C-alpha cells in the first residue's frame, strides 16, 4: 500500500469553453473627411536660464526691469539691481511673475497696500500700513490673496 506522500495524482486539464458567436460583419460606411489636426502647442524652454534668455535677452535686463517694480520708497534701484543680478534665475522669474500680478490686479505697490488695509478693515491704522511697507512684494501678494479670501467668507 502506498503512503500519502508517494501517491501520484493525475491532473485533469480544464474543459475548453465553447467558442463565442461572432458578431455579424459590419459594412463599411463612407468615411467622413477628418478635421485637420491642430498645430501642436510649442512649449518654451524648461531650464530657468533658458527661460530668462528667451523672454528677456539677458539676466541683467530682467534684473533691471524687476528692480524698478519691486523697489520700496527708501531703496536705491541701482543697488537693488546689482543684488538681483546675483540672484538665481528661478527667483528672478518668480519675482517677475509677482510684478506682473501686481501690475494687472493692483497697479502699483501703494494701491496694493491700500487694498490690503481695506480688506482687513485696518485702512486707518498707520502703524499696520507702515509695517506692510517693509514686506517684500511676494509677501504682500500673499497677504492680499488671503485677506480677499477671508473677506469672501
C-alpha positions in Angstrom: 0.0 0.0 0.0 1.3 3.4 -0.9 1.6 6.2 1.6 0.0 9.6 1.0 3.3 11.1 0.1 4.0 8.7 -2.7 0.6 8.6 -4.2 0.5 10.2 -7.6 -2.3 12.4 -8.5 -3.4 12.7 -12.1 -4.1 16.2 -13.2 -7.0 16.7 -15.5 -7.0 19.6 -18.0 -9.9 22.0 -17.6 -12.6 21.7 -20.2 -12.4 24.2 -23.0 -15.2 26.7 -23.2 -17.3 26.7 -26.3 -16.4 29.4 -28.8 -18.4 32.6 -28.6 -20.6 33.5 -31.5 -19.1 36.0 -33.8 -20.9 39.3 -34.4 -22.1 39.8 -37.9 -19.7 41.7 -40.1 -20.3 45.4 -40.4 -20.5 47.0 -43.8 -18.1 49.9 -44.3 -19.8 53.3 -44.5 -18.3 56.1 -46.5 -15.5 57.6 -44.4 -16.1 61.2 -43.4 -13.2 63.5 -44.0 -11.2 64.0 -40.8 -10.8 67.5 -39.5 -7.2 68.8 -39.7 -5.2 68.3 -36.6 -4.5 71.5 -34.6 -0.9 72.7 -34.6 1.0 71.3 -31.6 1.4 73.8 -28.8 5.0 74.9 -28.7 6.3 74.8 -25.2 9.0 77.2 -24.1 12.4 76.1 -22.6 12.3 74.2 -19.3 15.5 75.4 -17.7 15.3 78.7 -15.8 18.3 80.2 -17.6 16.9 79.4 -21.0 13.5 81.0 -20.0 15.3 84.2 -18.8 17.2 84.4 -22.1 14.2 83.6 -24.2 11.9 86.1 -22.6 14.3 89.0 -21.7 17.5 88.6 -23.6 19.8 88.5 -20.5 19.7 88.2 -16.8 20.9 91.8 -16.3 17.9 93.1 -18.4 15.4 91.1 -16.3 17.1 92.3 -13.1 16.8 95.9 -14.2 13.2 95.6 -15.1 12.3 93.9 -11.8 14.3 96.3 -9.7 12.2 99.3 -10.7 9.0 97.4 -9.9 9.9 95.9 -6.5 11.9 98.8 -5.1 10.5 100.3 -1.9 10.4 104.0 -1.4 13.6 104.1 0.7 15.6 101.7 -1.6 18.1 102.6 -4.3 17.1 100.9 -7.5 20.8 100.6 -8.6 21.8 98.8 -5.5 18.8 96.5 -5.7 19.5 95.8 -9.4 23.1 94.7 -8.5 21.7 92.4 -5.8 19.2 90.9 -8.3 21.9 90.2 -10.8 23.4 87.8 -8.3 20.1 86.1 -7.6 19.1 82.7 -9.1 17.2 82.6 -12.4 14.3 80.8 -10.8 14.0 83.5 -8.2 14.1 86.3 -10.9 11.3 84.5 -12.8 9.3 84.2 -9.6 9.7 87.9 -8.9 8.8 88.7 -12.5 5.5 86.8 -12.2 4.8 88.7 -8.9 5.4 92.1 -10.6 3.1 91.1 -13.5 0.4 90.2 -11.0 0.9 93.4 -9.2 0.5 95.5 -12.4 -2.5 93.5 -13.6 -4.5 93.4 -10.3 -3.5 96.5 -8.3 -1.4 98.9 -10.4 1.4 99.7 -8.0 2.7 98.9 -4.5 0.8 101.7 -2.7 -2.5 100.6 -4.2 -1.8 97.0 -3.1 -1.1 98.1 0.5 -4.3 100.2 0.4 -6.2 97.2 -0.8 -4.8 95.0 2.0 -5.8 97.7 4.5 -9.3 97.9 3.2 -9.8 94.1 3.1 -8.6 93.7 6.7 -10.5 96.8 7.9 -7.3 98.4 9.0 -7.0 101.2 6.5 -6.8 103.8 9.2 -4.1 102.0 11.2 -1.0 103.8 10.1 1.4 101.5 12.1 -0.1 98.5 10.3 0.3 100.1 6.9 3.8 101.2 7.7 4.7 97.6 8.7 3.3 96.4 5.3 5.7 98.8 3.6 8.6 96.8 4.9 7.3 93.5 3.4 8.5 92.1 0.1 6.3 92.1 -2.9 5.5 88.3 -2.9 4.7 88.5 0.8 2.3 91.4 0.1 0.6 89.5 -2.7 0.1 86.5 -0.4 -1.4 88.7 2.3 -3.7 90.3 -0.2 -4.9 86.9 -1.5 -5.5 85.7 2.0 -7.4 88.8 3.1 -9.6 88.7 0.0 -10.4 85.0 0.6 -11.3 85.8 4.2 -13.5 88.7 3.1 -15.5 86.4 0.8 -16.4 84.0 3.5 
